[in-house]
Amino acid sequence: MSNIKALVVGVSNYYMSGAPNLPFCKNDVIEMTEALHTGLKLEYDDIFTLGKSGDVTKGDFIKAISEITAIIGKDDYLMFYFSGHGTSVHDQHYLVFSDGLLSTQEIIEFFEQASAKGKVVFLDCCYSGQFSISGISILSVEETVNEFAGRGHAVFTSSNATQVSYGHPDKPISVFTSFLCDALKDKNIIKKGKVSLYDIQKLVRLFLEVWNLKNPDKQQQPIYRANMGGTIYFEVQEYVPFYTSKVYCEYDKYIIFNVKPLHVGLTKRYAVETIMKEPLSIEEIGDISLEISEMVKTIEVYENSIAQERFSGKLANIIWIYFGRDESDMVKHNYVCTTTWVDDTQDKNWWYRVDNKDTFILNSVHYKFFSYYESLKSMNQENTGSKDNVISKTKDILSSMLTLAEKAIHYFNEFKNGVFAEEDLIQEMENLIPDINKYYFKSHNWDIPPDEIHDWSQACAVLIGTVYDFSLFYNNKYLSQRTPENRRACMENTIKQYYSDLEKVRKLEEKL
């Protein structure tokens, strides 16, 4: 059993005046069920369906949502899909069932209150964009990113508040459902075994943009609104990450702490992090460098399968050896010196160049010493905060920055929904930018993290930097530097990066 449950509803038969039958809706149920099963890997037992026979009464629906919400867990995800008539009465939208109407807003709010961590509603009906979502997702200081990410609800509809939704001219299903099912099953948006709700809705939007260009008299503007931290990642494939070998060797005078592959093009390159176990003379460092280079030439360390296939069995062309005095130097990348070795295929005049007093060649070994090593090491030691203090300050800034990010994404979605003009989006962003700048620069003043939380702290800094990027595109200061199309593309790319960075922080957070 997966942690996702879905209610799929299609109403084809109607028994009231003004509501003609929609034969394709029962086909939509079948197509959507298969897309959820094959695309998102839901078990059939986790997909509740109504409407395969054509009839769905209000009572049928109310009973079904009561049953599915009663069995949903607080860490589960809940999906609701509806295909059928939609109508507006006195500025309120309603889903039309075989025997009457139910308020769309009340249904959305019912799902909003369900105990599932994340709720997703897909509506394929006329005028379906006439709904609202309450508030913006907020990360409190007391919460973890894991609790925040994917929590909340999202609604994705086939049309805006004034448009009808159409049946597909070439398939016995509706247009929106056809594109939604295609997106759910699309293998090209799967990354590391997962697909995100963001990529699904983005791909559906792209399909509908093409549809609208080809069918100017049958426009459908999809509407997406969410009160959700980040996005939802669905695991749809078994993912076995490429294993990069860890090299650690201890000798009398030194430790090879790690060997990092830096292969590029047709050049096989390694960076070797080395801890000196005792004070070493320059000549001793040179001897050790030659010794390490001979060992490392033949090792096989790769960061992906492409590099492995390209370089396996070949000798290294370039080896850099970085010397430090302890493991903390390795973590913080603070080195006493580095030596460089290259083979005869490389431009030795370039790699062995001597361009300042800290760079020289001795006994055929190329050295570069870092004169700031001692001062940087002292600064690191003096300014390293306690684990609890660094975590507390980081979470304080994260809570503010992630909340601002969700506001920026909300406004951008309303721009894509056609609710905001670009001028409206710029004005809303101008209200957010001062706070984004404030917390971004505040993040530069926190203490240096202790080694045990270094990776998590770095990931948080990257995430905060990505949120700062939201302030660059719809900013009056920089408008002349980009076209509207470029601004939109940059914002989309940054949102995707934000979700990816958020996921990385979530995973590292588990190790705290």
Residue, then its C-alpha position, 0 to 999 in steps of 0.5 A: m500500500s502506498n502513502i497516496k490515496a485518490l478519489v476519482v469521480g466522473v459524472s456522465n449521466y444527468y437527470m436535470s434540465g440544462a445539463p446534457n449527458l457527457p459520455f466521455c466523463k466515464n472514460d475520463v475515470i478509466e484513463m485517470t485511474e490508469a494514469l495514477h497507477t502506471g504513472l504515479k504507481l498507486e495501487y488500484d486498492d488505493i484508488f476509489t472510483l465513482g462514475k464508471s457506469g455514468d451515474v454519480t449522485k451527491g450522496d454517492f460522492i459525500k459517502a465516498i469522501s467520508e470513507i476515504t478521509a476516514i482512512i487517510g493518515k497524517d503523513d499520507y497524500l490525498m488526491f481528488y479528481f473530478s470530471g463533469h459539468g461545472t456551473s456558476v450560480h451567483d458568483q459561486h462555482y458548483l460541481v454538478f452531480s447526477d442529481g444536483l449541485l455541490s459547492t466547489q469551494e466547500i469541497i475544497e475546504f473539506f479536503e483542506q481540513a482532511s488529516a492528510k499531509g498534502k492534498v491535491v485537487f484536479l477539476d476538469c469542468c467548465y468555469s472551474g477556475q472560480f475558487s480560492i485558496s486560503g493563505i500562504s504556507i508558513l514555516s514556523v521556527e519550531e517546525t522542521v523542513n520535513e514537516f513543511a515540505g509537501r504540507g498543504h493543499a493544491v488545486f489545478t483546474s482545466s479552465n479559468a472562471t469564464q471558460v468552458s472545458y472541452g471534450h477531446p476532438d480525437k479521443p473519447i475523453s476530455v482535453f484537460t484529462s488527456f493532457l493530465c494523464d499524459a503528464l502523469k505518465d511522462k517519463n521525461i520529467i522523472k528525475k532520480g526516480k521521482v516526479s514532482l507536482y510542480d513538473i506535472q502541472k507545468l507540463v500540462r500548462l505547456f500542452l494547453e498552450v500548444w492546444n490554445l495556439k491550434n484551437p483559438d476558438k476553444q481556449q482553456q487557461p488552466i488555473y493552479r493555486a496552492n497553499m503548500g510548502g514547496t511541492i510534492y515529490f512522488e516516487v515512481q521508479e526505483y532509483v539506485p544512485f551512482y556510488t562514488s568510491k570513498v578512498y581513505c588510506e592511512y600511512d606513517k606520515y599522512i592520511i589520504f582523506n578523500v579522492k575527488p573525481l574532477h574529470v572533464g572532457l577527455t581529461k582524467r583528473y583527481a583532487v586528493e585531500t591529504i592530512m599531514k600527521e606531523p609537521l613536514s618539510i617542503e621536501e617531505i611534502g614533495d616526496i609524499s606528493l610523488e608517492i601519492s601521484e603514483m598511487v592515484k594514477t591508477i585508481e577508479v573513482y567516478e561521479n557518474s556512469i558516463a565518466q566511468e565508461r569514458f575513463s575506466g582503465k585509463l591513467a590519470n592525466i592531472i592530480w592535485i594534492y591538497f595538504g591540511r593538518d586535520e579533518s576540520d581542514m578537509v571539511k572547511h577546504n582550508y589547506v596549507c598548500t597544494t601540489t600539481w602533477v600532470d602527465d606528458t599529454q598536458d601543457k606543462n608550461w601552463w600547469y607548472r607556471v610560477d606567477n607569485k612568491d607562493t608558487f614555485i617548483l622544487n625537485s620537479v614538484h610544483y607547489k602553491f602555498f596558501s599564506y592565509y592558512e594560519s589566519l583562516k584556521s584561527m578565524n574559523q576556530e574563533n568564530t565557530g558557533s555551537k551546534d545548537n546556536v547555529i541551528s537555531k539562527t539558521k532556522d530563524i532565517l529559514s522560517s522567514m525566507l521560505t515563507l517569503a518564497e512561498k508568497a513570491i511563488h503564489y504571486f507568480n502563479e496568479f500572474k500565470n493564471g492571468v489574474f495578475a498583469e505583469e505590473d501587478l506581479i512587480q508591485e507585489m514583488e516590490n513589497l517582498i524584496p526589502d524583507i528578502n534582502k534583509y534576511y539574505f544579508k542577515s544570513h551572512n552574519w551567522d557563526i561558522p557551523p561546526d564540522e558535524i553540521h557543515d553540509w546541512s548549513q551549506a545546503c541551507a545557505v544555498l537554499i537561502g541564496t535561491v530564495y534571494d534570486f526571486s528578488l532579481f527578475y520582477n524588480n524595478k531596478y532590473l526590468s530593462q535587463r530582461t524581456p518579459e519572456n526571459r523574466r518568466a523563464c528565469m522565475e520558472n527555473t528558480i522555482k524548480q531550483y528552490y524545490s530541489d534545494l528544499e528537498k536537499v535540506r529536508k534530507l540533510e536535516e534528518k542527520l542532525 
